[in-house]
Amino acid sequence: MSLKSRFVGTAKRQMKQTLRPVLQRAMAPARTEIPASYWGLEREPSQGLTLEGVPLKELVERWGSPLHVVHLAALRRNAERFQAVPPGCTAGCEVFYSYKTNPVPGVLSVLHGMGVGAEIISAYELWLALKLGVPADRIVYNGPVKSEASVREAISQGIQLLAANHAEELGSFARIAAEVGKRPRVAVRVSTDSGWAAQFGTPIAGGAALRAYAQARASANLDVVGLHAHRGATIRTEGEFTGFVEAVLAFTDTLHLELGLDLEVLDLGGSLCTPSVEHIAERDWRLNLTFFRDVPAPDPAQALGISRYVSLAVEMVESHYARQGRQRPRIFLEPGRAMTGDTQLLLGRVHTLKSGEDRTWAVLDMGVNHAECVRNEYHQLFHVDRPDAPASRVYTVVGPICTPGDTLYHAKRLPDLVPGDTLAIMDAGAYFVPFATSFSYPQPAIIALEEDGTDRLLRRAETFEDQVALDAVDPVQVNRAQQNKTEAA
Ligand SMILES: *Cc1c(COP(=O)(O)O)cnc(C)c1O
């Protein structure tokens, strides 16, 4: 490095350090934390944060760290809200949980026990739903990749809805249906202007969706009963949702007018937000990285909640059909993140601290290997042991996997940490478990916490042996063979 560039580098760093405290104060976001009570957590002076009367610290002492904790009361509350009949309406919605969001059998079976069905996007998920005893008429099969064998199985079993992602799938559905000798209940996945498109769905704009319906209807082997639309882009506001539903309803009118098709099922997909989680805006991320300005916390009260979302869905569909004197279709919802996001938390411990010029690194035993979403979403972090201590020091909170990408929080103000302290990452119930990698470290255990404070294991932690259990070269065997050779020599 030249003398000049070194000088510029030093000057820049000094400038940042001088500006940081000024900017932190001048540009402080209105809200930097969501209160612990939002998740039903309580602060006990001697025990730290507790849930259902149980100190969280005790859970990691008992089960090990890191640890996923499923809060069953929250899970049941969300499932009830999705399935409630809104006041003044004749019926509510039928709910199918998106398996890929948190495919933990212990979580799925709680939902199924409450009458929630399965929304699946793969042959594996079909297998899992059937193994868990989900009746075929409580399964909706979506996604752009459906193996021949899984479509055959789905049709043989008589699943509730088989959704063609694109027109090209309809041909194979019809062929397999003819071979099986059953007429599957089919939908076409359509995409509106406001959500995801790309490989997902058949666009309404330009007429592709209408042509796909005409093609499906022309096949005697397919029973075209439904429409599927999953927005993809997360829904946080009423406007985002109503705009999407309006576009879908307008297309149902087109189907009625052009093809004389009256749908039995309107599947509005998922995409409703977890209110306490929000994508971190690019600008906020940069300010946090450069000037240690706190990342603004979302205001959960401002986000569209489950009950209001369900009411809107039912009211909009009912009034649209009532105006035309047509019968209201059944409404399906496929929540993922909104169902389980805020019903799980991830506990971990501070392994070590490393002090630097302008900050301290807190190196945890959990990182992006267990919490990929924290890289670009706001997730509340709590100091479990001393939640009330003033958050006075700025930490860069990182994980164990030896890559600069393993940064959970670039600059996070926390109470003073010491090795062994327990931290809680909130809202770990959507896309944490399925996106986890076993990069250098096995996966943590998952437990469920009941309302009476009792807990039970849903999935044990992976062992080292689990990591190599599928290998043809088994290190345990290799080691034994070597020992035998040494002994023989
Ligand atoms: C992923 C997915 C969902 C759930 O999405 P969320 O954003 O988690 O609610 C629902 N339906 C389909 C088709 C999906 O692919």
Boltz pocket constraint, residues with backbone or C-beta under 6 A from the ligand:
constraints:
  - pocket:
      binder: B
      contacts: [[A, 98], [A, 100], [A, 101], [A, 119], [A, 121], [A, 142], [A, 143], [A, 230], [A, 232], [A, 269], [A, 270], [A, 271], [A, 272], [A, 334], [A, 335], [A, 336], [A, 337], [A, 338], [A, 430]]
      max_distance: 6.0
